[in-house]
Every structure is written in structure tokens, then in C-alpha cells.
């Protein structure tokens, strides 16, 4: 980048501005001589000398003012040029970032669609080719698998629409968090759920949005939690927020939880390597943040924690916490279904 002071000196002393200043100086000098001669002819040589000197001083002051004006104009032009150049570089950087996000989005979506479609096609092909050779139980199992993967495709489409259209919710929307987390259902042959929630936990979030949050959270648990360990769900009121937390034992210790919250961020190795993550936690984060809340995750060994904080009724501020902040899961380690207290859902 050219130094402003160097460009200013070059512009002022160069052939363009410098020649203009010299022409102006010569013109003013001629005027000073003419004025001196006229004053000498009319009032004497002493008065003519004084008049010429005064006019010369005025001319010099005019030249200095002119040079300063030209210098300020050139400096302003240089600053404007530099700002335009910086804006152009920023635009190029944003375009490159948008291109990378687009590639990551295509990779994630294609992976998410390909998995259930492959399973549906395989089950359907097996039924078509070997229907008479399969027993009734095998036929029902394949048909149930087709229905489950079809439901997964439907949820994926809904998740994409929700994530794309999530915006600031109705400030008057109020939902009962305790009722929502109690309704968490992971389905049959899934990890048992134990809920510890206070009653009447009113939070500032649209009821439909909270329902979608719970559904997406359940989808994440079905994919990530071990089936032989209890999923612990808690919901309580703090001074200014309603906090719901989920503690579960992961079935894949290599899974990157911060990457699940922001699969298109581009900073995670799993996304860059072409192994896109599920969109379930991303939908949870988008909906919660759209209603003024926050989502944080943490992992300690096999035990993972997802914590959701929503604005409590009567409060307008929730302490902001980073999405990748490591939470310390509750002590005592993961519990097996046999050690759970109370009915498991």
C-alpha cells in the first residue's frame, strides 16, 4: 500500500500541481510589479515599494493556502482509494467464505439424504426380489425399516426448513418447559429416559418452536446415545432463566459436539473431511437462539451434556455463554437402566 505522505509530496511537487502553483506565483508577481509601478507613478517610489511588498505578501499567503488545499484534496482522495480497496478485499473474503459454506452445506445435505435413501432402496429391493423367500417377520422388519427411514427423511426436510427460516420469535410466546421435556419420547428399543423437572417452568418461547426443539433433541439422542444407559433430563428455574439439561452416554467418543451445533461453520475437522454431522443439534441451537436463549455442550469421557437456557417469564436477559464451552457433567458417571430411580420413559 502506498504511503499517504509520499503520495502527497509527489502530487504537490510533481509536474501537475507544482506547475500550477508556479504559474499562479508568476501571475501574482506580475500583478505585484504592475501594482508597484502604478503606485510609484501616482504616489512616489516609497509608497510603490510598500504597495508592492504588501501585495507580494498577500500573493505568498495565497500560494500557501492553495498548496494546503491541494494537499488536503489529494490526501482525501488517497484515503477514499484505500477504503475502497479494503472494502473490495473484504468482499472477496466474504465471497470465498460463502463458497466454502455452500460446499459444506451440499456435502452435509447430500450425506443426510443419501443414508436413508440407500436403506429404503435396499429394503425395497430385497422385498421385490426375495419376497416369497422371506418369512413374515423378516418382511415386517423390512417394511418397518422403510417407514422409519421415510420418517427420517421427513424430519430432515422439516429440520432444513426450520433452520433456514428460524427468526426472532414472538416476544409474547410462552411455553411450559417442564411439560415439553416430560413429553420427550425416544421410541421403542431406545435408551430409557428419566426426567427430573420442576412444574410450571414458563419460558419466553413459542410453543411450536419448543416442541420442535424437543423433537430435534430426541432425534439427536436416538442417533448418539447408548441404548443400555439411562438418559437423564432435568429442567429447573434459575434467577433469570429456565435451564434444561440432557446427560447421556455417547455411542461414539469421536463425535465432535461443537461441530454438531454448527456443522457449516467450517472450523471443524469432521466437516472439512467430508463427514458431515446430523442437523438435529443445529436445529436446536437455531431455534433456541432465535428466541433469545443459548445452547452449550460438554463432554467428559463417554458422558455428554447438552444444556439449553431460555428466558424465564418476567426476565429479558439470559447470560450469554459460548456454544463450545465445556460443561462438567454431573458426578457419579453414567448410570445403567438397572440403577435408575423412578419410572423410565
C-alpha distance (Angstrom), angle and dihedral (degrees) to the residues before:
residue distance angle dihedral
X1 . . .
X2 3.85 . .
X3 3.78 114.7 .
X4 3.81 111.8 -112.4
X5 3.82 95.4 -137.8
X6 3.82 91.8 51.5
X7 3.79 92.0 49.6
X8 3.80 90.5 47.4
X9 3.83 92.9 52.4
X10 3.78 90.9 46.4
X11 3.79 92.2 48.9
X12 3.83 94.5 47.6
X13 3.81 97.6 41.7
X14 3.80 95.9 36.1
X15 3.81 125.8 100.9
X16 3.81 94.9 -91.1
X17 3.81 107.4 53.2
X18 3.82 94.3 20.9
X19 3.81 92.6 56.3
X20 3.80 90.9 48.3
X21 3.80 90.3 52.3
X22 3.84 92.1 48.7
X23 3.81 91.3 49.4
X24 3.80 90.0 51.0
X25 3.81 91.1 47.7
X26 3.82 92.1 50.5
X27 3.78 90.8 47.8
X28 3.79 92.2 51.1
X29 3.83 91.0 45.7
X30 3.80 90.6 54.6
X31 3.78 89.7 49.4
X32 3.81 89.5 49.8
X33 3.85 91.8 52.5
X34 3.80 92.2 46.9
X35 3.79 91.2 48.2
X36 3.82 90.1 48.7
X37 3.79 92.7 50.2
X38 3.80 91.8 49.3
X39 3.78 91.4 48.2
X40 3.84 90.9 48.0
X41 3.78 92.1 50.3
X42 3.78 92.9 51.0
X43 3.79 106.0 30.7
X44 3.80 107.3 16.9
X45 3.78 136.4 -92.8
X46 3.82 95.7 -73.1
X47 3.78 93.1 55.5
X48 3.80 90.0 44.0
X49 3.80 91.3 53.6
X50 3.80 91.4 49.9
X51 3.79 91.8 48.3
X52 3.80 92.9 48.0
X53 3.81 91.7 48.1
X54 3.81 92.4 49.1
X55 3.76 92.1 48.4
X56 3.79 90.3 47.6
X57 3.81 91.3 53.8
X58 3.79 90.3 49.8
X59 3.80 89.6 49.3
X60 3.81 91.8 50.5
X61 3.80 91.1 49.6
X62 3.79 89.3 50.3
X63 3.79 91.6 51.5
X64 3.82 91.6 50.4
X65 3.81 91.3 49.0
X66 3.78 90.8 48.1
X67 3.82 92.6 50.9
X68 3.82 91.4 49.1
X69 3.78 90.9 49.4
X70 3.80 92.0 50.9
X71 3.82 90.6 46.8
X72 3.81 92.3 52.5
X73 3.81 91.9 48.1
X74 3.81 92.4 51.3
X75 3.81 91.8 46.0
X76 3.80 90.6 51.6
X77 3.80 90.6 49.7
X78 3.81 90.4 50.5
X79 3.81 92.0 50.2
X80 3.79 90.3 48.9
X81 3.81 90.9 50.1
X82 3.80 91.9 49.9
X83 3.81 91.9 49.0
X84 3.80 90.5 50.8
X85 3.79 90.4 49.8
X86 3.82 91.8 49.8
X87 3.82 90.8 48.5
X88 3.80 90.3 50.8
X89 3.81 91.6 51.7
X90 3.82 90.4 49.0
X91 3.80 90.6 50.4
X92 3.80 91.6 51.5
X93 3.81 90.8 49.3
X94 3.81 91.1 50.7
X95 3.79 91.1 49.0
X96 3.80 91.0 52.5
X97 3.81 90.4 48.1
X98 3.80 91.2 49.1
X99 3.79 89.9 50.8
X100 3.80 91.5 52.0
X101 3.80 91.8 48.1
X102 3.79 89.5 50.4
X103 3.81 91.3 52.6
X104 3.82 91.5 48.3
X105 3.80 90.9 48.2
X106 3.79 92.4 51.1
X107 3.81 91.1 48.0
X108 3.81 93.2 49.2
X109 3.79 96.4 44.9
X110 3.80 94.1 45.0
X111 3.81 90.2 50.3
X112 3.80 92.7 48.0
X113 3.81 91.8 49.9
X114 3.79 96.0 41.5
X115 3.81 95.6 56.4
X116 3.85 99.1 59.5
X117 3.80 92.9 34.4
X118 3.80 90.6 55.5
X119 3.81 91.1 49.7
X120 3.82 92.3 47.6
X121 3.79 92.4 49.1
X122 3.80 92.6 47.3
X123 3.80 93.3 49.9
X124 3.80 92.7 45.3
X125 3.81 92.2 48.2
X126 3.80 90.8 50.4
X127 3.80 91.3 51.3
X128 3.79 92.6 48.8
X129 3.78 96.5 47.3
X130 3.81 101.5 35.6
X131 3.78 104.8 23.0
X132 3.81 94.4 124.1
X133 3.80 92.1 46.2
X134 3.79 95.5 52.3
X135 3.75 124.3 85.8
X136 3.77 122.3 -123.6
X137 3.80 92.9 -102.0
X138 3.81 92.2 52.2
X139 3.79 90.8 48.2
X140 3.79 92.0 51.2
X141 3.80 91.4 46.9
X142 3.80 91.7 53.7
X143 3.80 92.0 46.4
X144 3.81 91.5 49.0
X145 3.81 89.1 50.0
X146 3.79 90.2 53.1
X147 3.81 90.5 51.2
X148 3.81 92.7 47.8
X149 3.79 93.6 50.0
X150 3.81 89.9 45.7
X151 3.78 88.3 54.2
X152 3.80 88.8 49.9
X153 3.79 90.3 54.4
X154 3.79 90.0 49.5
X155 3.80 91.5 50.4
X156 3.79 90.3 47.7
X157 3.79 91.8 54.2
X158 3.79 90.7 47.4
X159 3.80 90.9 47.9
X160 3.78 91.7 51.8
X161 3.79 92.0 49.3
X162 3.80 91.8 47.4
X163 3.80 93.4 47.2
X164 3.80 91.8 48.0
X165 3.81 95.3 47.1
X166 3.81 100.5 36.2
X167 3.79 109.0 129.9
X168 3.76 138.8 155.2
X169 3.77 106.0 -53.0
X170 3.76 131.0 -132.1
X171 3.83 106.4 -69.5
X172 3.80 87.8 -142.9
X173 3.80 94.5 55.8
X174 3.81 112.6 117.0
X175 3.79 127.0 -178.1
X176 3.79 135.9 177.2
X177 3.80 107.6 -117.3
X178 3.81 94.0 -170.0
X179 3.81 92.0 57.8
X180 3.79 91.5 46.0
X181 3.81 96.7 51.7
X182 3.79 91.3 43.2
X183 3.80 88.0 58.1
X184 3.82 91.8 56.4
X185 3.80 105.6 129.8
X186 3.79 123.2 -177.6
X187 3.80 94.2 -177.3
X188 3.77 130.7 -126.3
X189 3.81 121.5 -33.8
X190 3.78 88.7 21.0
X191 3.81 131.9 117.8
X192 3.81 113.5 -69.3
X193 3.79 115.3 -111.2
X194 3.78 127.7 -140.8
X195 3.80 116.2 -165.8
X196 3.80 125.8 -157.8
X197 3.79 106.5 179.2
X198 3.77 134.6 151.4
X199 3.78 116.1 -125.6
X200 3.80 125.4 -104.2
X201 3.80 99.0 15.2
X202 3.79 100.1 173.1
X203 3.81 114.8 -165.9
X204 3.79 133.6 179.1
X205 3.79 100.3 -106.8
X206 3.78 133.8 106.4
X207 3.83 110.9 -97.2
X208 3.80 92.6 -128.6
X209 3.80 90.9 50.9
X210 3.81 91.3 50.5
X211 3.79 90.2 49.8
X212 3.80 89.9 53.1
X213 3.81 89.9 48.6
X214 3.81 91.1 54.9
X215 3.81 92.2 45.8
X216 3.81 92.1 50.5
X217 3.80 90.8 45.9
X218 3.80 89.7 52.1
X219 3.80 90.1 50.7
X220 3.80 89.9 53.3
X221 3.81 91.2 50.1
X222 3.80 92.7 49.2
X223 3.79 89.4 54.9
X224 3.81 100.0 38.3
X225 3.83 110.6 28.4
X226 3.78 125.4 87.2
X227 3.78 112.2 -114.2
X228 3.80 94.9 -139.3
X229 3.81 94.8 58.2
X230 3.78 131.1 72.5
X231 3.80 120.0 -108.9
X232 3.80 108.6 -139.4
X233 3.80 117.6 -151.2
X234 3.81 122.1 -172.8
X235 3.79 132.6 177.3
X236 3.80 124.9 -176.1
X237 3.78 141.0 157.3
X238 3.80 120.9 -111.7
X239 3.78 127.7 -173.5
X240 3.79 94.9 -75.9
X241 3.80 107.6 2.2
X242 3.77 146.4 47.4
X243 3.80 107.7 -124.0
X244 3.80 122.5 -161.7
X245 3.79 119.2 -175.3
X246 3.79 133.6 -173.4
X247 3.81 122.1 -160.3
X248 3.80 119.1 -171.0
X249 3.79 141.6 154.6
X250 3.78 111.6 -108.0
X251 3.78 122.4 -130.9
X252 3.81 91.0 -150.9
X253 3.80 118.9 42.8
X254 3.80 91.2 -170.6
X255 3.79 92.3 63.6
X256 3.83 110.9 116.9
X257 3.81 107.9 -136.1
X258 3.84 96.6 -169.3
X259 3.81 87.3 53.0
X260 3.81 89.2 54.5
X261 3.80 89.9 56.3
X262 3.80 92.3 51.9
X263 3.82 109.9 18.5
X264 3.82 92.2 166.0
X265 3.78 97.2 48.1
X266 3.79 92.4 100.2
X267 3.82 94.6 -141.8
X268 3.79 97.4 97.5
X269 3.78 125.3 88.1
X270 3.81 93.4 -140.1
X271 3.79 91.2 60.5
X272 3.79 94.5 43.5
X273 3.79 92.1 49.0
X274 3.80 91.7 56.4
X275 3.82 96.1 -107.0
X276 3.80 99.4 120.1
X277 3.77 120.2 -165.1
X278 3.78 130.9 -128.8
X279 3.78 118.1 -79.6
X280 3.82 94.4 -136.9
X281 3.81 98.3 95.1
X282 3.79 89.9 39.5
X283 3.80 89.0 58.5
X284 3.82 89.7 47.8
X285 3.80 91.5 53.1
X286 3.81 94.6 45.1
X287 3.81 93.9 51.2
X288 3.81 95.4 42.9
X289 3.80 94.4 47.4
X290 3.81 90.5 46.1
X291 3.81 87.2 62.1
X292 3.79 95.4 47.4
X293 3.80 97.7 -94.9
X294 3.78 134.9 116.3
X295 3.80 138.6 -132.5
X296 3.81 124.7 -151.6
X297 3.78 130.6 178.2
X298 3.78 135.2 -161.0
X299 3.76 139.6 178.9
X300 3.79 133.9 -160.2
X301 3.76 112.7 177.9
X302 3.79 108.2 -52.1
X303 3.80 94.5 -19.4
X304 3.79 116.1 94.9
X305 3.79 130.4 -172.4
X306 3.79 130.8 -158.3
X307 3.79 115.0 -171.4
X308 3.80 124.7 -169.8
X309 3.80 121.4 -167.1
X310 3.81 119.7 -167.0
X311 3.76 130.4 -179.1
X312 3.76 109.5 -93.2
X313 3.77 119.8 -129.9
X314 3.80 107.5 -86.2
X315 3.81 93.9 23.5
X316 3.79 128.5 93.4
X317 3.78 103.8 -173.1
X318 3.79 131.9 65.3
X319 3.81 119.9 -171.7
X320 3.78 106.9 -104.7
X321 3.79 114.6 -124.4
X322 3.76 128.8 178.8
X323 3.80 118.0 -101.3
X324 3.78 92.3 -128.6
X325 3.80 95.8 47.1
X326 3.78 109.5 133.8
X327 3.76 112.6 -121.7
X328 3.77 120.8 -156.7
X329 3.82 107.0 -125.0
X330 3.75 117.4 -133.2
X331 3.76 116.5 -79.9
X332 3.77 124.4 -103.3
X333 3.79 98.6 59.2
X334 3.79 128.1 -111.0
X335 3.74 117.3 -36.4
X336 3.75 129.3 -135.9
X337 3.81 122.1 -130.8
X338 3.80 90.4 -104.5
X339 3.81 91.4 59.0
X340 3.80 95.4 48.9
X341 3.75 117.1 116.4
X342 3.77 118.1 -138.9
X343 3.76 129.9 6.4
X344 3.77 117.4 -33.3
X345 3.72 119.3 -137.4
